[in-house]
Structure formats: structure tokens, C-alpha cells
Amino acid sequence: MRAQEQKRFIDEFPVKNPVHFVEGVYDTKSFYDMARGMEAVPEGGERCFKCYRLRLEESAQYAREHGFDFFTTTLSISPLKNAEKLNEIGKDLESQYGVRYLFSDFKKKEGYKKSTEISKQYDMYRQYYCGCVFSKEQRDREIAARG
């Protein structure tokens, strides 16, 4: 659903330069192998950091294979994501893949607030968890506990 929303947004949002959507491959086995033993770790912990690396590594590899000058992530817009850790991992992968990493913290300067406003303006679906099954289960428990 998120990919479809992103494609729709790209089509509707006015920009000077063309924007192209590239959908990453969700490799379930790699994710579960990476998360093994950390299923109960709360969001924002070591499991997330390993997931950041998995996702950023896919981006860096794609960037290298397609001749991009930079790679980065939009994950830093979330108040639940550690931009410092994302940037640390990105910098590490920069040397490994030979593609520059674009440092980011998109939540700065009210970036998260702006993202929610744009979502409302374009009637976009917003997920209440990061995307992994463990985060969804954690959010579902939190919502149920609030009644």
C-alpha cells in the first residue's frame, strides 16, 4: 500500500524536475534472518539498527549498480528513527560501495509535521508502525492497552 501511495503522490505533486519511483525488493528471509533472536526488542533498539543497515545496503548497492552519485534514506523523517545511527551506517556503507551517502535528518525544521500536513493535503495513507511485523505487533499492543 505504501508503494502505491508514493507513486500516486509523485504523479500528483508539482515538481520542476522529474521524480522516478524505485521500489526495493522486500526479502523476507533476509529480514527474518537478521531479526532472529531480537523479535521482542522494542522499536528503536538493535533490531532496528540492523534493519537500517539491511535497507541502506540495498540502496547503496542499487545506487552503485545504476551509477547514482548519492544514496540516502527517508527513514530519518520519523520521530521514532535514529537519524544519527542511520547516518553512521550510511557513512560506513559509503566506503564499502563507493557511492556517497547524503546525510539527512528530515525531521529537523518541523519536517515530520510538514510530512503529516502533506499527507492530509493529498489524502495519503499513513501507516502507524514502521513496516515490520514486530513493530506492528508492538503498536497493536500499545493501542489495545489504551483502550
C-alpha positions as a Markdown table, in Angstrom:
| # | Residue | x | y | z |
|---|---|---|---|---|
| 1 | Met | 0.0 | 0.0 | 0.0 |
| 2 | Arg | 2.8 | 2.4 | 0.8 |
| 3 | Ala | 4.4 | 2.0 | -2.6 |
| 4 | Gln | 1.1 | 2.7 | -4.3 |
| 5 | Glu | 0.7 | 5.9 | -2.3 |
| 6 | Gln | 4.2 | 7.0 | -3.1 |
| 7 | Lys | 3.6 | 6.5 | -6.8 |
| 8 | Arg | 0.3 | 8.4 | -6.6 |
| 9 | Phe | 2.0 | 11.2 | -4.7 |
| 10 | Ile | 4.8 | 11.5 | -7.3 |
| 11 | Asp | 2.2 | 11.8 | -10.1 |
| 12 | Glu | 0.2 | 14.5 | -8.2 |
| 13 | Phe | 2.9 | 16.6 | -6.5 |
| 14 | Pro | 4.1 | 19.5 | -8.7 |
| 15 | Val | 7.9 | 19.5 | -9.1 |
| 16 | Lys | 10.3 | 21.2 | -11.5 |
| 17 | Asn | 12.4 | 18.1 | -12.2 |
| 18 | Pro | 11.2 | 14.6 | -12.9 |
| 19 | Val | 11.0 | 12.2 | -9.9 |
| 20 | His | 11.2 | 8.4 | -10.5 |
| 21 | Phe | 10.0 | 5.8 | -8.1 |
| 22 | Val | 12.2 | 2.8 | -7.4 |
| 23 | Glu | 10.7 | 0.1 | -5.3 |
| 24 | Gly | 13.1 | -2.0 | -3.3 |
| 25 | Val | 12.8 | -5.8 | -3.1 |
| 26 | Tyr | 11.4 | -6.9 | 0.3 |
| 27 | Asp | 13.5 | -10.0 | 1.0 |
| 28 | Thr | 11.5 | -11.6 | 3.8 |
| 29 | Lys | 14.1 | -14.3 | 4.5 |
| 30 | Ser | 17.0 | -11.8 | 4.9 |
| 31 | Phe | 14.8 | -9.7 | 7.3 |
| 32 | Tyr | 13.9 | -12.7 | 9.5 |
| 33 | Asp | 17.4 | -14.0 | 9.5 |
| 34 | Met | 18.6 | -10.6 | 10.6 |
| 35 | Ala | 15.9 | -10.3 | 13.3 |
| 36 | Arg | 16.3 | -13.8 | 14.7 |
| 37 | Gly | 16.7 | -13.6 | 18.5 |
| 38 | Met | 15.6 | -9.9 | 18.6 |
| 39 | Glu | 11.9 | -10.3 | 17.9 |
| 40 | Ala | 11.0 | -8.9 | 21.3 |
| 41 | Val | 13.4 | -5.9 | 21.2 |
| 42 | Pro | 11.3 | -2.7 | 21.3 |
| 43 | Glu | 11.3 | -0.4 | 18.3 |
| 44 | Gly | 14.3 | 1.8 | 18.3 |
| 45 | Gly | 16.7 | -0.8 | 19.5 |
| 46 | Glu | 19.3 | -3.1 | 18.0 |
| 47 | Arg | 16.9 | -4.9 | 15.7 |
| 48 | Cys | 16.0 | -1.5 | 14.1 |
| 49 | Phe | 19.7 | -0.7 | 13.7 |
| 50 | Lys | 20.3 | -4.0 | 11.9 |
| 51 | Cys | 17.2 | -3.3 | 9.7 |
| 52 | Tyr | 18.6 | 0.2 | 8.9 |
| 53 | Arg | 21.8 | -1.5 | 7.6 |
| 54 | Leu | 19.8 | -4.0 | 5.6 |
| 55 | Arg | 17.7 | -1.3 | 3.9 |
| 56 | Leu | 20.6 | 1.1 | 3.4 |
| 57 | Glu | 22.8 | -1.6 | 2.0 |
| 58 | Glu | 20.2 | -2.4 | -0.6 |
| 59 | Ser | 20.0 | 1.3 | -1.5 |
| 60 | Ala | 23.8 | 1.7 | -1.7 |
| 61 | Gln | 24.1 | -1.4 | -3.9 |
| 62 | Tyr | 21.3 | -0.1 | -6.2 |
| 63 | Ala | 23.0 | 3.3 | -6.4 |
| 64 | Arg | 26.3 | 1.7 | -7.4 |
| 65 | Glu | 24.7 | -0.6 | -10.0 |
| 66 | His | 22.8 | 2.3 | -11.6 |
| 67 | Gly | 25.6 | 5.0 | -11.5 |
| 68 | Phe | 24.0 | 7.3 | -8.9 |
| 69 | Asp | 26.1 | 9.9 | -7.3 |
| 70 | Phe | 24.4 | 9.6 | -3.9 |
| 71 | Phe | 22.2 | 7.3 | -1.8 |
| 72 | Thr | 20.2 | 8.2 | 1.3 |
| 73 | Thr | 17.0 | 7.2 | 3.2 |
| 74 | Thr | 13.8 | 8.9 | 4.1 |
| 75 | Leu | 13.6 | 7.0 | 7.4 |
| 76 | Ser | 15.1 | 9.9 | 9.2 |
| 77 | Ile | 11.8 | 11.8 | 9.0 |
| 78 | Ser | 10.2 | 9.6 | 11.6 |
| 79 | Pro | 10.5 | 10.7 | 15.2 |
| 80 | Leu | 10.9 | 7.0 | 16.0 |
| 81 | Lys | 14.0 | 6.6 | 13.8 |
| 82 | Asn | 17.5 | 7.4 | 15.0 |
| 83 | Ala | 19.0 | 9.8 | 12.3 |
| 84 | Glu | 22.4 | 9.7 | 13.9 |
| 85 | Lys | 22.5 | 5.9 | 13.7 |
| 86 | Leu | 21.1 | 6.0 | 10.1 |
| 87 | Asn | 23.8 | 8.5 | 9.1 |
| 88 | Glu | 26.6 | 6.4 | 10.8 |
| 89 | Ile | 25.5 | 3.3 | 8.9 |
| 90 | Gly | 25.2 | 5.3 | 5.6 |
| 91 | Lys | 28.7 | 6.7 | 6.1 |
| 92 | Asp | 30.1 | 3.2 | 6.7 |
| 93 | Leu | 28.4 | 1.8 | 3.5 |
| 94 | Glu | 29.6 | 4.8 | 1.5 |
| 95 | Ser | 33.2 | 3.5 | 1.6 |
| 96 | Gln | 32.0 | -0.1 | 1.1 |
| 97 | Tyr | 30.0 | 0.6 | -2.0 |
| 98 | Gly | 31.9 | 3.6 | -3.4 |
| 99 | Val | 28.8 | 5.8 | -3.6 |
| 100 | Arg | 28.5 | 9.0 | -1.4 |
| 101 | Tyr | 25.9 | 8.9 | 1.3 |
| 102 | Leu | 23.7 | 12.0 | 1.7 |
| 103 | Phe | 23.5 | 12.8 | 5.4 |
| 104 | Ser | 19.9 | 13.6 | 6.5 |
| 105 | Asp | 17.7 | 14.3 | 9.4 |
| 106 | Phe | 14.4 | 15.1 | 7.7 |
| 107 | Lys | 12.6 | 15.6 | 11.0 |
| 108 | Lys | 14.5 | 18.8 | 11.6 |
| 109 | Lys | 12.9 | 22.1 | 10.9 |
| 110 | Glu | 9.5 | 20.5 | 11.5 |
| 111 | Gly | 10.0 | 18.0 | 8.7 |
| 112 | Tyr | 7.7 | 15.4 | 10.4 |
| 113 | Lys | 5.0 | 18.0 | 10.9 |
| 114 | Lys | 5.3 | 19.1 | 7.3 |
| 115 | Ser | 5.1 | 15.4 | 6.2 |
| 116 | Thr | 1.8 | 14.9 | 8.1 |
| 117 | Glu | 0.4 | 18.1 | 6.6 |
| 118 | Ile | 1.3 | 17.0 | 3.0 |
| 119 | Ser | -0.2 | 13.6 | 3.8 |
| 120 | Lys | -3.5 | 15.3 | 4.8 |
| 121 | Gln | -3.5 | 17.6 | 1.8 |
| 122 | Tyr | -3.0 | 14.6 | -0.6 |
| 123 | Asp | -5.2 | 12.3 | 1.4 |
| 124 | Met | -2.4 | 9.8 | 1.8 |
| 125 | Tyr | -2.4 | 6.6 | 3.7 |
| 126 | Arg | -0.1 | 6.8 | 6.8 |
| 127 | Gln | 1.0 | 3.7 | 8.5 |
| 128 | Tyr | 1.1 | 3.7 | 12.3 |
| 129 | Tyr | 4.1 | 1.4 | 12.5 |
| 130 | Cys | 7.5 | 1.2 | 10.8 |
| 131 | Gly | 6.7 | -1.6 | 8.4 |
| 132 | Cys | 8.0 | -4.7 | 10.1 |
| 133 | Val | 5.7 | -7.3 | 11.8 |
| 134 | Phe | 7.4 | -6.8 | 15.2 |
| 135 | Ser | 6.7 | -3.0 | 15.1 |
| 136 | Lys | 3.1 | -3.6 | 14.0 |
| 137 | Glu | 2.6 | -6.1 | 16.9 |
| 138 | Gln | 4.1 | -3.6 | 19.4 |
| 139 | Arg | 1.9 | -0.8 | 18.1 |
| 140 | Asp | -1.2 | -3.0 | 18.2 |
| 141 | Arg | -0.5 | -3.9 | 21.9 |
| 142 | Glu | 0.0 | -0.2 | 22.7 |
| 143 | Ile | -3.3 | 0.7 | 21.1 |
| 144 | Ala | -5.1 | -2.1 | 22.8 |
| 145 | Ala | -3.7 | -1.1 | 26.2 |
| 146 | Arg | -5.0 | 2.5 | 25.7 |
| 147 | Gly | -8.5 | 1.0 | 25.2 |
